[in-house]
């Protein structure tokens, strides 16, 4: 399950981040613009894509936590959110 989530995050990263090739150590924050980062993550297309991909709800506080993680850490966090349902 963890590898599936990580692989899906790598695909999303590749879609939204034009900065570099995605790796498990890539920072989630690069899914969003680094020149004009959002003040609020809720309602962004990137967060919507994450929610839709994993069929989970993510609060603004949870989104901020994920924003500060690398893809490996985020995949572990998403597993916790999935299991909490």
VOGU-3710 file (C-alpha; in Angstrom, 3 decimals, decimal comma):
1> xxxxxxxxxx> 0,000/0,000/0,000  2,792/2,407/0,950  4,590/1,907/-2,364  1,351/2,492/-4,290  0,763/5,747/-2,446  4,364/6,848/-2,964  4,171/6,011/-6,678  0,951/8,009/-7,029  2,544/10,952/-5,212  5,519/10,745/-7,579
11> xxxxxxxxxx> 3,107/10,969/-10,523  1,276/13,951/-8,995  4,607/15,610/-8,268  5,643/15,172/-11,876  2,369/16,724/-13,001  2,494/19,811/-10,787  6,210/20,430/-10,256  8,258/21,426/-13,250  11,306/22,075/-11,070  12,901/18,629/-11,017
21> xxxxxxxxxx> 12,442/14,922/-11,496  10,477/13,479/-8,536  12,157/11,189/-6,011  10,960/9,938/-2,605  13,077/12,729/-1,060  11,427/15,484/-3,140  9,693/18,105/-1,039  5,898/18,252/-1,241  5,981/22,062/-1,146  7,257/22,049/-4,736
31> xxxxxxxxxx> 3,851/20,890/-5,946  2,858/24,531/-5,433  4,440/27,631/-6,907  7,613/28,686/-5,163  7,451/32,145/-6,746  3,916/32,746/-5,531  3,086/30,191/-2,811  -0,539/30,040/-1,686  -1,553/31,622/1,613  -4,094/28,832/2,104
41> xxxxxxxxxx> -3,677/25,337/0,695  -7,354/24,440/0,913  -9,000/24,894/-2,456  -5,798/24,591/-4,509  -5,795/22,245/-7,485  -2,850/20,337/-6,010  -4,615/19,601/-2,736  -7,792/18,707/-4,610  -5,757/16,247/-6,728  -4,282/14,623/-3,600
51> xxxxxxxxxx> -7,727/14,312/-2,011  -9,217/12,825/-5,184  -6,315/10,434/-5,783  -6,497/8,896/-2,318  -10,208/9,473/-1,642  -9,517/11,258/1,643  -10,411/14,534/3,271  -7,532/16,753/4,333  -7,984/19,726/6,646  -5,942/22,889/6,233
61> xxxxxxxxxx> -3,826/21,885/9,257  -3,145/18,458/7,757  -2,349/20,071/4,391  0,224/22,334/6,055  1,858/19,278/7,661  1,993/17,499/4,301  3,344/20,660/2,621  6,413/20,504/4,874  7,146/16,801/4,216  9,037/14,948/1,549
71> xxxxxxxxxx> 7,106/12,478/-0,604  8,177/9,487/1,491  6,947/11,118/4,710  3,762/12,301/3,022  2,974/8,778/1,824  3,235/7,513/5,417  1,017/10,357/6,620  -1,577/9,648/3,930  -1,678/6,009/5,047  -2,589/7,233/8,535
81> xxxxx> -5,355/9,414/7,082  -6,714/6,493/5,045  -6,660/4,178/8,055  -8,397/6,768/10,235  -11,543/6,578/8,080
//
